[in-house]
Amino acid sequence: MKLALATNNSHKVTEMKAILGSFFDEMLTLKELGIDTDIEETGTTLEENSLIKAKTICEMTGLPALGDDTGLMVDALDGAPGIYSARYAGEAHNDADNRKLLLKNLEGKTDRKAHFCTVITLYYPDGHYITATGRVDGEIATEERGSFGFGYDPLFFSHELNKVFAEGNAEEKNSVSHRGRALRNLMNLLENNK
């Protein structure tokens, strides 16, 4: 079975292919499908945005499509940046600016607990869909560390890895990451519905 991946993010594509690759014959990126679009995330929850992405690409391609949305929720900031994680510092989608603003907003705060949550939606051409969620808990470091990963990885300290995500290699991060957990939960749902 062919699967359309509703993302232009190469890091996400790598993670999706690493975990779901054995289940699908071919996993095609938007670029490989000749689609050049930014899907407007108009939902108010991760679930809604994930569904919007998957449904939009499924309708454009006629293929089952996988959409995802991820948020970083920081306790001391009342769950922010949340669904606005990718655009936290503005519409420019600049990871470095997002991290800088997060550190600024946490200045003087001792409670740095946070969690990542990813919602994955697999939408089929007949209109039915499957949703899976993954979560990882940790805290926000006081400064950036590491050279791997993307987004908030240089700041997100994983209790399970005992280091920030950006200090772990892809295999380490995938083993505990929110997206990895959501993808494995989706894989389990697919295997149980064969």
Disulfide bonds with the S-S distance in Angstrom:
none
